[in-house]
Amino acid sequence: MFEKVDLVATSHTVAQWRHSYATRLAITDTVVVFASVMFAQVVRFGFGDSHVVGLNLLDTELGYSMFSIGLALAWLLSLRLTGSRNPKLVGGGSLEYKRVMDASVRLFGVLAILAFGFQLQIARGYVLVAFPIGLGLLFLARWQWRRWLLKQRTAGRYAHHAVLLGEREKSRHVGASILREPGLGVRLLGAITENGSDRDLLPDVPVIGGFDHAIEAIRASGADTVVYSGSDRISPEALQELGWELEEAKIELLVAPALTGVAGPRLHSNPTPGLPLIQVDYPTFEGMKYVAKRTLDIVASSLALVVLSPLFAIIALLVRQDGGSALFRQQRIGVDGRRFEMLKFRTMVVDAEDRLPTLLDHTDGNGVLFKMRHDPRVTPLGRLLRRHSLDELPQLVNVLRGNMSLVGPRPPLASEVEHYDYRMQRRFLVRPGLTGLWQVNGRSDLSWDDSVRLDLFYVENWSLTGDLIILWRTLRVVSTGVGAY
């Protein structure tokens, strides 16, 4: 019915590649932590040595060289105890970064408490160098390893080899979501549905069996993971027994919840004897969390406007060379459906709007938005500005005013909103963003459905940590110009 996949030729086993990747992270963490504390010591004391003041209360002296070694070992232990290298969370999402942050903050918090309790005089300059540099390098190292892992997974390595199990329509939805995200590291070998027909579930995802002989089909496929999408035809008892058989075969079982578009931080396990429940938090658009987001917007946009003011002046002078205005103003729809005037550097000829009707039949857009890869109305300077998103810098003024946020859904035109259904109205629960998931996942290359999916996912799952990650990814995207036209 199907060919057995040669796992040796495509990837390590799950246990092997997990152990290998965790070992790489551990080695990198060790190098980073020791380098950071030693660098802090050299910056503070030079290449000589000094002693931690206050240890004479314990009738002993401790040089900073030994103190640095002890601090590094404690830091590495904290990273391990918080599960920052847990193979089930590394490689995607923000939880890995949160655990690295948590491990580091807790360690230095304990250090502060011990210093106060034992009256230790630890040089503040030493701590102020070691902590931020060490944390920043840990983040950078993890990010670099993620990029490496993504390349491996895109090539079919370092991945789970999975079989979908469940009703056909539910499995098709789950399978399509998996195929959209090659970085998840899940390669679909096939599907087991209620009918077990020969008709493919999705392109390159054949149906390999029915429920009656599920375990035999799973074993024969060579899969190391089963993704259960749900079915009324499989009783809880039958699913439990299947889980036992998968356990004996060392095959992992993943359960895809029917509730889609919800990220991990909103999901909480609520264990009940015999019935595991998942509690889903509602997204928050007020309170201290939202105040922190707005504070970041104000501080970052203010600083950026001051620092980038010379660049603003240069671009404005260059844009005005053709006699038109430097800024392009356009009505967009913002939070709560309110209109606002969005600012951009003008990238088109002065009479661009008058030429639009003659170009409508040549759109490269997604069916709703008008986009052309080689729009004749775009000036040579405008093409350069668009490629690196420099034309959007004036939107920092919108961020400061409160019309927009640094990160959020793309600000839509009124003509787009006419096509919105009830689901899309949720975009207006948050301020539109200068950047967002749409910016770091394809920009103008995205289909309309993908744009909708990413915007709704952001609204439902936004977090301050997620915003910072998107801002970091934006820097790389705008430098390459991917999807910009």
MARVEX-48096 format. One record per residue (C-alpha): z, x, y; chain; residue in three letters. Coordinates in nm, 3 decimals. Example, Ala and Ser with C-alpha at 12.3 -4.5 7.8 and 13.67 -1.06 7.14 Angstrom:
// MARVEX-48096
REC       c3       c1       c2  chain  resn
REC    0.780    1.230   -0.450      A   ALA
REC    0.714    1.367   -0.106      A   SER
// end
This chain:
// MARVEX-48096
REC       c3       c1       c2  chain  resn
REC    0.000    0.000    0.000      A   MET
REC    0.064    0.294    0.231      A   PHE
REC    0.085    0.669    0.228      A   GLU
REC    0.416    0.844    0.215      A   LYS
REC    0.465    1.056    0.525      A   VAL
REC    0.518    1.429    0.476      A   ASP
REC    0.832    1.473    0.685      A   LEU
REC    0.841    1.849    0.631      A   VAL
REC    0.504    1.886    0.799      A   ALA
REC    0.596    1.673    1.101      A   THR
REC    0.961    1.746    1.172      A   SER
REC    1.296    1.868    1.052      A   HIS
REC    1.520    1.613    0.886      A   THR
REC    1.748    1.426    1.122      A   VAL
REC    2.051    1.631    1.023      A   ALA
REC    1.865    1.959    1.068      A   GLN
REC    1.715    1.894    1.409      A   TRP
REC    2.037    1.740    1.540      A   ARG
REC    2.235    2.044    1.432      A   HIS
REC    1.970    2.275    1.575      A   SER
REC    1.961    2.098    1.911      A   TYR
REC    2.341    2.079    1.939      A   ALA
REC    2.361    2.451    1.863      A   THR
REC    2.112    2.525    2.142      A   ARG
REC    2.321    2.321    2.384      A   LEU
REC    2.641    2.495    2.275      A   ALA
REC    2.490    2.842    2.326      A   ILE
REC    2.354    2.745    2.669      A   THR
REC    2.687    2.590    2.773      A   ASP
REC    2.867    2.908    2.672      A   THR
REC    2.634    3.131    2.873      A   VAL
REC    2.651    2.903    3.178      A   VAL
REC    3.030    2.862    3.180      A   VAL
REC    3.111    3.230    3.131      A   PHE
REC    2.850    3.332    3.389      A   ALA
REC    2.991    3.084    3.641      A   SER
REC    3.356    3.190    3.617      A   VAL
REC    3.268    3.559    3.617      A   MET
REC    3.041    3.510    3.918      A   PHE
REC    3.323    3.327    4.097      A   ALA
REC    3.557    3.617    4.026      A   GLN
REC    3.309    3.874    4.161      A   VAL
REC    3.245    3.666    4.474      A   VAL
REC    3.618    3.628    4.542      A   ARG
REC    3.755    3.967    4.434      A   PHE
REC    3.454    4.196    4.397      A   GLY
REC    3.431    4.413    4.090      A   PHE
REC    3.801    4.496    4.100      A   GLY
REC    4.072    4.273    3.957      A   ASP
REC    4.366    4.077    4.090      A   SER
REC    4.652    3.876    3.944      A   HIS
REC    4.729    3.506    3.945      A   VAL
REC    5.022    3.478    4.185      A   VAL
REC    5.323    3.287    4.056      A   GLY
REC    5.316    3.385    3.691      A   LEU
REC    5.614    3.609    3.759      A   ASN
REC    5.818    3.291    3.712      A   LEU
REC    5.722    3.321    3.347      A   LEU
REC    5.805    3.694    3.342      A   ASP
REC    5.440    3.786    3.289      A   THR
REC    5.131    3.883    3.484      A   GLU
REC    4.778    3.766    3.421      A   LEU
REC    4.473    3.933    3.568      A   GLY
REC    4.182    3.720    3.681      A   TYR
REC    3.960    3.871    3.412      A   SER
REC    4.178    3.723    3.140      A   MET
REC    4.226    3.405    3.344      A   PHE
REC    3.847    3.366    3.374      A   SER
REC    3.804    3.404    2.998      A   ILE
REC    4.076    3.147    2.934      A   GLY
REC    3.926    2.905    3.187      A   LEU
REC    3.580    2.942    3.029      A   ALA
REC    3.715    2.876    2.680      A   LEU
REC    3.907    2.571    2.804      A   ALA
REC    3.593    2.445    2.979      A   TRP
REC    3.389    2.477    2.661      A   LEU
REC    3.662    2.303    2.462      A   LEU
REC    3.666    2.018    2.714      A   SER
REC    3.287    1.979    2.685      A   LEU
REC    3.323    1.957    2.309      A   ARG
REC    3.616    1.713    2.307      A   LEU
REC    3.440    1.470    2.543      A   THR
REC    3.140    1.459    2.308      A   GLY
REC    2.895    1.591    2.566      A   SER
REC    2.685    1.737    2.285      A   ARG
REC    2.697    1.429    2.063      A   ASN
REC    2.347    1.419    1.905      A   PRO
REC    2.339    1.040    1.934      A   LYS
REC    2.351    1.044    2.315      A   LEU
REC    2.179    1.366    2.422      A   VAL
REC    1.817    1.363    2.528      A   GLY
REC    1.812    1.034    2.722      A   GLY
REC    2.006    0.818    2.964      A   GLY
REC    2.285    0.922    3.198      A   SER
REC    2.579    0.917    2.954      A   LEU
REC    2.532    1.283    2.860      A   GLU
REC    2.557    1.388    3.225      A   TYR
REC    2.857    1.162    3.278      A   LYS
REC    3.041    1.328    2.991      A   ARG
REC    2.962    1.675    3.126      A   VAL
REC    3.097    1.564    3.464      A   MET
REC    3.402    1.402    3.304      A   ASP
REC    3.482    1.714    3.099      A   ALA
REC    3.456    1.940    3.405      A   SER
REC    3.651    1.719    3.645      A   VAL
REC    3.930    1.663    3.394      A   ARG
REC    3.962    2.034    3.322      A   LEU
REC    3.996    2.130    3.687      A   PHE
REC    4.226    1.833    3.742      A   GLY
REC    4.457    1.961    3.468      A   VAL
REC    4.431    2.308    3.620      A   LEU
REC    4.545    2.170    3.956      A   ALA
REC    4.841    1.993    3.793      A   ILE
REC    4.947    2.307    3.605      A   LEU
REC    4.913    2.517    3.921      A   ALA
REC    5.138    2.274    4.109      A   PHE
REC    5.391    2.241    3.826      A   GLY
REC    5.427    2.615    3.766      A   PHE
REC    5.373    2.715    4.131      A   GLN
REC    5.065    2.919    4.047      A   LEU
REC    4.875    3.055    4.344      A   GLN
REC    4.516    3.038    4.217      A   ILE
REC    4.266    3.154    4.478      A   ALA
REC    4.093    2.852    4.627      A   ARG
REC    3.774    3.049    4.690      A   GLY
REC    3.758    3.125    4.317      A   TYR
REC    3.782    2.757    4.224      A   VAL
REC    3.543    2.644    4.499      A   LEU
REC    3.276    2.876    4.359      A   VAL
REC    3.335    2.833    3.985      A   ALA
REC    3.348    2.453    3.972      A   PHE
REC    3.035    2.346    4.166      A   PRO
REC    2.818    2.632    4.043      A   ILE
REC    2.926    2.582    3.682      A   GLY
REC    2.876    2.205    3.697      A   LEU
REC    2.539    2.236    3.869      A   GLY
REC    2.413    2.491    3.617      A   LEU
REC    2.535    2.276    3.328      A   LEU
REC    2.336    1.983    3.467      A   PHE
REC    2.031    2.201    3.521      A   LEU
REC    2.049    2.346    3.170      A   ALA
REC    2.082    2.002    3.012      A   ARG
REC    1.787    1.878    3.218      A   TRP
REC    1.573    2.171    3.106      A   GLN
REC    1.661    2.109    2.742      A   TRP
REC    1.571    1.742    2.786      A   ARG
REC    1.229    1.840    2.915      A   ARG
REC    1.185    2.064    2.612      A   TRP
REC    1.302    1.789    2.376      A   LEU
REC    1.066    1.538    2.535      A   LEU
REC    0.772    1.771    2.471      A   LYS
REC    0.880    1.814    2.110      A   GLN
REC    0.914    1.440    2.059      A   ARG
REC    0.579    1.368    2.222      A   THR
REC    0.428    1.608    1.967      A   ALA
REC    0.602    1.420    1.683      A   GLY
REC    0.884    1.668    1.623      A   ARG
REC    1.260    1.624    1.662      A   TYR
REC    1.223    1.252    1.603      A   ALA
REC    1.355    0.973    1.384      A   HIS
REC    1.099    0.838    1.136      A   HIS
REC    1.174    0.467    1.141      A   ALA
REC    1.081    0.141    0.977      A   VAL
REC    1.117   -0.190    1.163      A   LEU
REC    1.293   -0.467    0.972      A   LEU
REC    1.299   -0.826    1.093      A   GLY
REC    1.094   -1.130    1.182      A   GLU
REC    0.741   -1.046    1.287      A   ARG
REC    0.758   -1.154    1.652      A   GLU
REC    1.097   -0.994    1.710      A   LYS
REC    0.984   -0.671    1.546      A   SER
REC    0.665   -0.669    1.753      A   ARG
REC    0.869   -0.690    2.074      A   HIS
REC    1.106   -0.412    1.965      A   VAL
REC    0.821   -0.200    1.835      A   GLY
REC    0.624   -0.230    2.159      A   ALA
REC    0.931   -0.118    2.355      A   SER
REC    0.971    0.186    2.129      A   ILE
REC    0.604    0.281    2.156      A   LEU
REC    0.623    0.270    2.536      A   ARG
REC    0.893    0.537    2.533      A   GLU
REC    0.789    0.842    2.327      A   PRO
REC    1.089    1.025    2.470      A   GLY
REC    1.318    0.807    2.259      A   LEU
REC    1.223    1.020    1.962      A   GLY
REC    1.151    0.728    1.730      A   VAL
REC    0.826    0.741    1.531      A   ARG
REC    0.738    0.410    1.367      A   LEU
REC    0.607    0.441    1.012      A   LEU
REC    0.570    0.070    0.950      A   GLY
REC    0.737   -0.270    0.950      A   ALA
REC    0.896   -0.501    0.694      A   ILE
REC    0.853   -0.867    0.789      A   THR
REC    0.913   -1.207    0.635      A   GLU
REC    0.556   -1.241    0.505      A   ASN
REC    0.482   -0.883    0.409      A   GLY
REC    0.116   -0.932    0.500      A   SER
REC   -0.134   -0.649    0.525      A   ASP
REC   -0.203   -0.733    0.889      A   ARG
REC   -0.072   -0.458    1.116      A   ASP
REC    0.227   -0.545    1.331      A   LEU
REC    0.101   -0.321    1.611      A   LEU
REC   -0.173   -0.055    1.633      A   PRO
REC   -0.079    0.223    1.390      A   ASP
REC    0.229    0.025    1.276      A   VAL
REC    0.133   -0.138    0.942      A   PRO
REC    0.335   -0.402    0.764      A   VAL
REC    0.452   -0.221    0.451      A   ILE
REC    0.645   -0.491    0.269      A   GLY
REC    0.846   -0.810    0.269      A   GLY
REC    1.217   -0.886    0.270      A   PHE
REC    1.236   -0.928   -0.109      A   ASP
REC    1.169   -0.559   -0.175      A   HIS
REC    1.287   -0.411    0.153      A   ALA
REC    1.491   -0.120    0.017      A   ILE
REC    1.209   -0.007   -0.213      A   GLU
REC    0.961   -0.012    0.076      A   ALA
REC    1.202    0.179    0.300      A   ILE
REC    1.260    0.450    0.039      A   ARG
REC    0.889    0.481   -0.036      A   ALA
REC    0.799    0.516    0.332      A   SER
REC    1.005    0.834    0.369      A   GLY
REC    1.193    0.686    0.667      A   ALA
REC    1.526    0.826    0.778      A   ASP
REC    1.604    0.530    1.007      A   THR
REC    1.577    0.151    0.990      A   VAL
REC    1.556   -0.051    1.313      A   VAL
REC    1.674   -0.407    1.248      A   TYR
REC    1.526   -0.655    1.496      A   SER
REC    1.686   -0.968    1.353      A   GLY
REC    1.590   -1.251    1.120      A   SER
REC    1.734   -1.589    1.025      A   ASP
REC    1.607   -1.531    0.671      A   ARG
REC    1.839   -1.235    0.614      A   ILE
REC    2.196   -1.353    0.569      A   SER
REC    2.490   -1.147    0.705      A   PRO
REC    2.593   -1.070    0.349      A   GLU
REC    2.244   -0.949    0.258      A   ALA
REC    2.229   -0.730    0.569      A   LEU
REC    2.569   -0.584    0.484      A   GLN
REC    2.456   -0.500    0.131      A   GLU
REC    2.137   -0.345    0.270      A   LEU
REC    2.355   -0.133    0.499      A   GLY
REC    2.549   -0.006    0.197      A   TRP
REC    2.229    0.089    0.019      A   GLU
REC    2.100    0.266    0.330      A   LEU
REC    2.430    0.454    0.352      A   GLU
REC    2.389    0.580   -0.004      A   GLU
REC    2.034    0.693    0.078      A   ALA
REC    2.153    0.869    0.399      A   LYS
REC    1.928    0.644    0.607      A   ILE
REC    2.053    0.538    0.951      A   GLU
REC    2.064    0.174    1.058      A   LEU
REC    1.997    0.079    1.419      A   LEU
REC    2.037   -0.282    1.536      A   VAL
REC    1.821   -0.390    1.829      A   ALA
REC    1.999   -0.669    2.023      A   PRO
REC    1.803   -0.976    2.119      A   ALA
REC    1.913   -0.923    2.481      A   LEU
REC    1.659   -0.685    2.633      A   THR
REC    1.653   -0.497    2.961      A   GLY
REC    2.024   -0.411    2.945      A   VAL
REC    2.135   -0.047    2.955      A   ALA
REC    2.429    0.106    2.768      A   GLY
REC    2.689    0.109    3.052      A   PRO
REC    2.679   -0.273    3.062      A   ARG
REC    2.739   -0.303    2.687      A   LEU
REC    3.090   -0.282    2.542      A   HIS
REC    3.185   -0.312    2.177      A   SER
REC    3.446   -0.578    2.113      A   ASN
REC    3.550   -0.521    1.752      A   PRO
REC    3.663   -0.831    1.568      A   THR
REC    3.744   -0.829    1.194      A   PRO
REC    3.424   -0.917    1.012      A   GLY
REC    3.228   -0.991    1.331      A   LEU
REC    3.138   -0.707    1.570      A   PRO
REC    3.073   -0.851    1.916      A   LEU
REC    2.904   -0.689    2.213      A   ILE
REC    3.030   -0.783    2.557      A   GLN
REC    2.766   -0.769    2.831      A   VAL
REC    2.877   -0.705    3.188      A   ASP
REC    2.683   -0.873    3.465      A   TYR
REC    2.515   -0.644    3.721      A   PRO
REC    2.718   -0.590    4.038      A   THR
REC    2.574   -0.614    4.389      A   PHE
REC    2.894   -0.590    4.591      A   GLU
REC    3.231   -0.412    4.593      A   GLY
REC    3.313   -0.042    4.617      A   MET
REC    3.028    0.059    4.389      A   LYS
REC    2.776   -0.096    4.625      A   TYR
REC    2.959    0.043    4.930      A   VAL
REC    2.923    0.391    4.776      A   ALA
REC    2.548    0.333    4.736      A   LYS
REC    2.514    0.230    5.099      A   ARG
REC    2.724    0.526    5.214      A   THR
REC    2.494    0.762    5.024      A   LEU
REC    2.194    0.596    5.191      A   ASP
REC    2.337    0.642    5.541      A   ILE
REC    2.455    1.000    5.495      A   VAL
REC    2.145    1.124    5.309      A   ALA
REC    1.890    0.951    5.534      A   SER
REC    2.067    1.076    5.849      A   SER
REC    2.071    1.435    5.726      A   LEU
REC    1.711    1.414    5.605      A   ALA
REC    1.590    1.278    5.940      A   LEU
REC    1.758    1.565    6.125      A   VAL
REC    1.642    1.838    5.886      A   VAL
REC    1.287    1.704    5.854      A   LEU
REC    1.234    1.624    6.223      A   SER
REC    1.008    1.930    6.279      A   PRO
REC    0.792    1.820    5.983      A   LEU
REC    0.779    1.466    6.127      A   PHE
REC    0.653    1.602    6.458      A   ALA
REC    0.383    1.817    6.295      A   ILE
REC    0.255    1.534    6.073      A   ILE
REC    0.255    1.288    6.364      A   ALA
REC    0.046    1.524    6.579      A   LEU
REC   -0.204    1.580    6.297      A   LEU
REC   -0.238    1.208    6.221      A   VAL
REC   -0.305    1.126    6.587      A   ARG
REC   -0.605    1.361    6.597      A   GLN
REC   -0.843    1.068    6.535      A   ASP
REC   -0.704    0.874    6.828      A   GLY
REC   -0.498    0.622    6.633      A   GLY
REC   -0.121    0.581    6.612      A   SER
REC    0.084    0.811    6.394      A   ALA
REC    0.279    0.531    6.227      A   LEU
REC    0.155    0.243    6.017      A   PHE
REC    0.373   -0.067    6.028      A   ARG
REC    0.354   -0.331    5.760      A   GLN
REC    0.551   -0.644    5.677      A   GLN
REC    0.733   -0.619    5.344      A   ARG
REC    0.985   -0.840    5.163      A   ILE
REC    1.335   -0.702    5.124      A   GLY
REC    1.678   -0.802    4.998      A   VAL
REC    1.739   -1.179    4.976      A   ASP
REC    1.368   -1.234    5.046      A   GLY
REC    1.395   -1.128    5.412      A   ARG
REC    1.093   -0.978    5.585      A   ARG
REC    1.114   -0.638    5.749      A   PHE
REC    0.875   -0.392    5.908      A   GLU
REC    0.821   -0.092    5.681      A   MET
REC    0.716    0.238    5.838      A   LEU
REC    0.471    0.494    5.700      A   LYS
REC    0.257    0.771    5.840      A   PHE
REC   -0.096    0.633    5.879      A   ARG
REC   -0.322    0.768    5.604      A   THR
REC   -0.635    0.558    5.666      A   MET
REC   -0.895    0.526    5.935      A   VAL
REC   -0.808    0.306    6.232      A   VAL
REC   -1.025    0.010    6.121      A   ASP
REC   -0.908    0.020    5.755      A   ALA
REC   -0.805   -0.346    5.745      A   GLU
REC   -1.147   -0.460    5.872      A   ASP
REC   -1.321   -0.268    5.589      A   ARG
REC   -1.099   -0.410    5.313      A   LEU
REC   -1.308   -0.722    5.224      A   PRO
REC   -1.606   -0.504    5.132      A   THR
REC   -1.396   -0.305    4.882      A   LEU
REC   -1.208   -0.579    4.696      A   LEU
REC   -1.452   -0.575    4.402      A   ASP
REC   -1.388   -0.203    4.344      A   HIS
REC   -1.013   -0.212    4.294      A   THR
REC   -0.842    0.023    4.047      A   ASP
REC   -0.517   -0.166    4.087      A   GLY
REC   -0.310   -0.352    3.832      A   ASN
REC   -0.452   -0.700    3.887      A   GLY
REC   -0.218   -0.794    4.171      A   VAL
REC   -0.224   -0.491    4.401      A   LEU
REC   -0.540   -0.351    4.557      A   PHE
REC   -0.570    0.021    4.480      A   LYS
REC   -0.865    0.260    4.475      A   MET
REC   -0.847    0.613    4.338      A   ARG
REC   -1.115    0.721    4.586      A   HIS
REC   -1.066    0.479    4.874      A   ASP
REC   -1.323    0.573    5.141      A   PRO
REC   -1.087    0.456    5.414      A   ARG
REC   -0.832    0.729    5.337      A   VAL
REC   -0.862    1.031    5.564      A   THR
REC   -0.857    1.389    5.422      A   PRO
REC   -0.513    1.440    5.575      A   LEU
REC   -0.403    1.101    5.443      A   GLY
REC   -0.506    1.198    5.091      A   ARG
REC   -0.285    1.506    5.111      A   LEU
REC    0.007    1.306    5.250      A   LEU
REC   -0.026    1.043    4.977      A   ARG
REC   -0.049    1.298    4.699      A   ARG
REC    0.296    1.433    4.783      A   HIS
REC    0.440    1.106    4.925      A   SER
REC    0.481    1.261    5.268      A   LEU
REC    0.339    0.944    5.422      A   ASP
REC    0.652    0.760    5.308      A   GLU
REC    0.901    0.984    5.491      A   LEU
REC    0.933    0.745    5.791      A   PRO
REC    1.090    0.497    5.550      A   GLN
REC    1.406    0.707    5.591      A   LEU
REC    1.439    0.512    5.918      A   VAL
REC    1.425    0.189    5.717      A   ASN
REC    1.695    0.327    5.488      A   VAL
REC    1.917    0.411    5.785      A   LEU
REC    1.861    0.066    5.936      A   ARG
REC    1.958   -0.101    5.609      A   GLY
REC    1.618   -0.257    5.532      A   ASN
REC    1.575   -0.026    5.235      A   MET
REC    1.773    0.203    5.007      A   SER
REC    1.694    0.554    4.885      A   LEU
REC    1.649    0.412    4.534      A   VAL
REC    1.544    0.062    4.437      A   GLY
REC    1.249   -0.159    4.340      A   PRO
REC    0.919   -0.104    4.518      A   ARG
REC    0.904   -0.302    4.847      A   PRO
REC    0.647   -0.581    4.785      A   PRO
REC    0.393   -0.738    5.016      A   LEU
REC    0.415   -1.108    5.094      A   ALA
REC    0.087   -1.157    4.905      A   SER
REC    0.248   -1.009    4.593      A   GLU
REC    0.550   -1.237    4.618      A   VAL
REC    0.318   -1.537    4.591      A   GLU
REC    0.259   -1.431    4.228      A   HIS
REC    0.630   -1.397    4.146      A   TYR
REC    0.791   -1.617    3.886      A   ASP
REC    1.162   -1.686    3.851      A   TYR
REC    1.229   -1.354    3.676      A   ARG
REC    1.070   -1.150    3.951      A   MET
REC    1.286   -1.314    4.217      A   GLN
REC    1.573   -1.098    4.089      A   ARG
REC    1.409   -0.801    4.262      A   ARG
REC    1.548   -0.941    4.587      A   PHE
REC    1.910   -0.900    4.474      A   LEU
REC    1.898   -0.535    4.586      A   VAL
REC    1.734   -0.347    4.871      A   ARG
REC    1.388   -0.207    4.794      A   PRO
REC    1.377    0.169    4.752      A   GLY
REC    1.208    0.469    4.906      A   LEU
REC    1.177    0.576    4.542      A   THR
REC    1.264    0.418    4.210      A   GLY
REC    1.180    0.393    3.843      A   LEU
REC    0.821    0.300    3.937      A   TRP
REC    0.790    0.626    4.132      A   GLN
REC    0.902    0.850    3.845      A   VAL
REC    0.719    0.663    3.569      A   ASN
REC    0.357    0.658    3.678      A   GLY
REC    0.340    0.518    4.033      A   ARG
REC   -0.003    0.363    4.092      A   SER
REC   -0.108    0.425    3.729      A   ASP
REC    0.135    0.156    3.611      A   LEU
REC    0.017   -0.184    3.497      A   SER
REC    0.158   -0.491    3.667      A   TRP
REC    0.368   -0.577    3.360      A   ASP
REC    0.514   -0.226    3.349      A   ASP
REC    0.594   -0.239    3.720      A   SER
REC    0.775   -0.568    3.669      A   VAL
REC    0.964   -0.435    3.368      A   ARG
REC    1.084   -0.121    3.548      A   LEU
REC    1.188   -0.306    3.862      A   ASP
REC    1.387   -0.565    3.668      A   LEU
REC    1.547   -0.295    3.454      A   PHE
REC    1.664   -0.116    3.768      A   TYR
REC    1.810   -0.433    3.920      A   VAL
REC    1.997   -0.517    3.601      A   GLU
REC    2.130   -0.167    3.531      A   ASN
REC    2.152    0.029    3.857      A   TRP
REC    2.428    0.286    3.898      A   SER
REC    2.506    0.563    4.144      A   LEU
REC    2.459    0.825    3.872      A   THR
REC    2.126    0.670    3.780      A   GLY
REC    2.020    0.680    4.146      A   ASP
REC    2.095    1.052    4.165      A   LEU
REC    1.892    1.117    3.849      A   ILE
REC    1.596    0.920    3.991      A   ILE
REC    1.615    1.117    4.317      A   LEU
REC    1.611    1.442    4.120      A   TRP
REC    1.313    1.330    3.912      A   ARG
REC    1.133    1.216    4.228      A   THR
REC    1.129    1.573    4.363      A   LEU
REC    0.929    1.685    4.059      A   ARG
REC    0.692    1.386    4.067      A   VAL
REC    0.598    1.422    4.434      A   VAL
REC    0.540    1.795    4.390      A   SER
REC    0.277    1.729    4.122      A   THR
REC    0.122    1.420    4.280      A   GLY
REC    0.096    1.234    3.947      A   VAL
REC   -0.018    0.871    3.991      A   GLY
REC   -0.063    0.898    4.368      A   ALA
REC   -0.376    0.755    4.529      A   TYR
// end
